[in-house]
Amino acid sequence: MVLRTAGGRLSLVVFLWSVAVVLGQNGWSVTYTKKSICTLKGSTVDLSCSYTYPSWHKVTTTFWFTKKYAVENYVNLRNDPDYKGRVMYHSDKMNGHTLTITDLRESDSATYKFRFITDQTGGKHTGDPGVTLSVTDLQVKVTTTWWSTTLTCSTTCILTGNPTYIWYRNSKIVQGASSPSYTVYFKTEDRFYCAVKDINSPAVSVEGHSYFHVTYTHQRICTLNGSSVDISCSYTYPSGHTVSETIWYTKGKLNEAPQILSPGYGGRVEYLGNMQSDSILRITDLREEDSAEYKFRFRTDQTTWEPTFPGTTLTVTGLQVKVTPATVTEGQKVTLTCSTTCTLSDNPNATYIWYKNGHVTNQSISLFLNPVSSEDAGRYSCAVEGHEDLPSDEETLTVTCEDV
């Protein structure tokens, strides 16, 4: 390299070096087809991207991930137990790559990123910021007036791709390839539900909606054993009526009389709300036997009204540590998963605190030990962040030595 300034040679060398650096930086890129996607629980989604790299490199590894536990510790979705059997990769000759996820769950909502590795030292690149995936279910919201009831097919995010909505009345189509709303101008005991791409919402009844109506804030709630829950609703009734009594209740076995959950019942039940248009049932120190469907009814100075449509289904779950595989030898890999029987309603993407022999060891959904050693053996438990006072039972991890 000539470094003399005569004839501008130094300036020329510096200029060529700067151009080479800029070209090297621009040679690495990942371009995602969509930055965000909202789709339905139970459906299938494709996340696509294209990527570039310097021409003297050769790509050896490609994968998608949502989790990274340390530097260079990326969890390939193919190896993530939360996606087992639901992930497929597709690539083409033009440096395009597609991730397909089937049987989507609300817990799949996350930011997905693509990463590739080449045969050259330092030849690694992750595409930022990734694709934000939101998974939602369909719910029918009911709006009533004196003369009509409007049903709206609702989601927690705006579905990608301008979907068409189909409305059913007792399993028969009454409005197809139309808007997310349907209006009923008559009283009926029929049940209605909406669908998008063969995925149905829960059915609702519009019986009596023109006069009396109860709307539950949540159709389903999943929460932790030992925690507290608020089950809430709003209700309407004809003008001229005055609410005189509100009651929350649940039923046990078929044909069993309703169990009235009076305030103070067992020291764990409390009624909140204004007693005129909304009500909250608060249950503390939850137990798994509290799992049931909870319904609300109210009495006015002129009548007692009890809705016939579903209430709020409460599921109370504990935390459990699952070890996969159950028996492990030094040098193998083992996964510890903090599992529940349902997805927690107030924290579907919960962060879990991991404990080893009673001491905090990590924060993640699953604990990956690869390779595992005898030092990893011990008693493991987990807890949801924010509910550290409600940990799981301990599970013992035993690591056997390799045969010499």
SULFEN-V658413 format. One record per backbone hydrogen bond with DSSP energy under -0.5 kcal/mol. CO is the residue of the C=O (numbers start at 1). NH is the residue of the N-H. If there is no record, write none. Layout:
CO	NH
CO	NH
This chain:
4	10
5	8
6	9
8	12
9	13
10	14
11	15
12	16
13	17
14	18
15	19
16	20
17	21
18	22
19	23
20	24
21	25
22	26
23	27
25	28
27	29
29	52
30	32
31	50
35	132
37	134
38	160
39	136
40	43
43	104
45	101
46	48
47	99
48	33
49	97
50	31
52	29
54	57
58	119
61	117
63	115
64	77
65	113
67	75
70	73
72	74
73	69
73	70
74	76
75	66
76	79
76	80
77	80
79	81
80	83
81	84
83	86
86	102
88	100
90	98
92	95
95	51
96	92
97	49
98	90
98	100
99	47
100	88
101	45
104	42
105	108
106	109
110	112
110	133
112	131
113	65
114	127
115	63
116	125
117	60
117	61
120	123
122	124
123	118
125	116
126	128
131	112
131	133
132	37
133	110
134	39
136	41
138	202
139	141
139	154
141	152
143	150
148	145
149	151
149	184
150	143
151	182
152	141
152	154
154	139
157	159
159	162
165	178
166	195
167	174
167	175
168	170
168	193
169	172
172	169
175	167
178	165
180	153
182	151
184	149
190	206
191	170
192	204
193	168
194	201
195	166
196	199
198	200
199	196
204	192
206	209
208	211
208	212
213	236
214	216
215	234
219	313
221	315
222	345
222	346
223	317
224	227
227	286
229	231
229	283
230	232
231	281
232	217
232	218
233	279
234	215
236	213
238	241
242	301
245	299
247	297
248	261
249	295
250	259
253	256
258	260
259	250
260	262
262	265
264	267
265	268
268	284
269	264
270	282
272	280
277	235
278	275
279	233
280	272
280	282
281	231
281	283
282	270
283	229
286	226
287	290
288	291
292	294
292	314
293	251
294	312
295	249
296	307
297	247
298	305
299	244
299	245
303	300
305	298
311	313
312	294
312	314
313	221
314	292
315	223
315	317
317	225
319	393
320	322
320	339
322	324
322	337
324	335
328	400
329	332
332	371
332	372
334	369
335	324
335	337
336	367
337	322
337	339
339	320
347	350
351	385
352	354
352	364
353	383
354	361
354	362
355	381
356	359
359	356
362	354
365	338
366	368
367	336
367	369
368	370
369	334
372	331
373	376
374	377
378	380
378	397
379	357
380	395
381	355
382	392
383	353
384	387
387	390
395	380
396	398
397	378
397	399
398	328
398	400
400	330
